[in-house]
Amino acid sequence: MSPEAKKALSAAIRGLRTHLLDGLHSETEQTYLLSIDAAKAGLDEVARERRGRLEGWIDEQLRALPEKQVRKDSDREAARQRLRRDAEKQAAYTLLGRVVMLRLLEAAGLHKPALVTGAWESRGFKEFRELAPGLVRGDRSEGYAYLLQLVFEDLAIELPGLYGHAGVGELIPVPVDMWRHVVETLDDPALAECWTDDMTLGWVYQYWNDPEREALDAKLHARGKLEPHEIASKTQMFTERYMVDWLLQNSLGPLWLAICAKNHWIAEVQADGTLAELEARRIAWRAKREAGEVALTELMPLHTPAEHRWAYYVPQELPADASGYAPASIRELKLLDPAVGSGHFLVVAFDLLHALYQEEARHRGEAGQPQWSDRAIVERILENNLHGLDLDPRAIQIAAAALWLKARQTCPEAQPRRLNLVATNLRLAG
């Protein structure tokens, strides 16, 4: 993704964050009249029941807080307002994540006809208006919000974390005009290249969290103290792609070489000279930089998929006992990201593991057999190799969606039985 596209995406997401949070807060107040006693609010039966569920959730969360945080009435009221904002934030982020993911699916050709691409002029929406004019007539969104909901319900079958039940966020009313604003903002031509980039979901997560983290940085600079509920926001940093590549290539890379040694194979990047060629090219590239023949920021050219997968690998001697500790097969590897965020490390690891699975099949003389088919490899990687934890349930939503998208782009027929992703921020009332 180019710097210009990143800048445009950052501006779009930050702007949508402000618009969504302010709009949902106002809509929630207008719908439930939370500032008025429920008995005097004059709500209809549906609004009264939903307000009761929202207030019940807030009460449950209050009981789960440490007593020292809610000793005074003012503390309890501040906590109630924060928890209400949390519910609104959950609804806002889920709405945004669902639309962003659908836009990515459309760009990958995995969802047709397009509905978000082109917004109100999209092919999918035009066909819907022609086929169901009765649903369009008299609707403020001309049926667009209704169609989006139908699509989301369909996607919930395979992506329940993002498109399924949204918990308390479902109690936050979303005005139909807000759908249009989100979709049209994301349809900006300046964002076009974002929708074919593996890292877009991660950058969306980063840009969404930036305002909170910046506020916490200012608080710490003023010698303030972080509250427990602020820790997740402070630590939500997106790792640049080159850092992820370096770390994975210098961890999975040596491990793969040890697996090869254990099985008396010669890794293909050694046998075909890829590692030697990369090292020779690095030396020559450094010399060009020192001579001023290339800019300091210009990247060394890479020519093959294997070179991209090993570009950051630092040649090193394996310890004598490395093969003894290595698993016998890449299929036995377990990779855990304990702060998984948007799943960036796991998405990049997926590509590397997929190539190593294919290579192992060739070493074993089993390429083309069912257990080494693309579908079998993709399902095995997701079900057995990759694992992630995070404090933020929103992060797990996005990580699951990113891995699912990567899997579908690699093998549309893949149907993993599970994704090993867990949100650990669990609070129970006493």
Secondary structure, 3 states (H helix, E strand, C coil): CCHHHHHHHHHHHHHHHHHHHHHHHHHHHHHHCCCCCHHHCCCCHHHHHHHHHHHHHHHHHHHHCCHHHCCCHHHHHHHHHHHHHHHHHHHHHHHHHHHHHHHHHHHCCCCCCCCCCCHHHCHHHHHHHHHCHHHHCCCCCCCHHHHHHHHHHHHCCCCHHHHCCCHHHHHCCCCHHHHHHHHHHHCCHHHHHHHHCCCHHHHHHHHHHHHHHHHHHHHHHCCCCCCHHHHHHHCCCCCCHHHHHHHHHCCHHHHHHHHHHHCCCCCHHHHCCHHHHHHHHHHHHHHHHHCCCCCCCCCCCCCCHHHHHHCCCCCCCCCCCHHHHCCCCHHHCCEEECCCCCCHHHHHHHHHHHHHHHHHHHHCCCCCCHHHCHHHHHHHHHHHHEEEEECCHHHHHHHHHHHHHHHHHHCCCCCCCCCEEEECCCCCCC
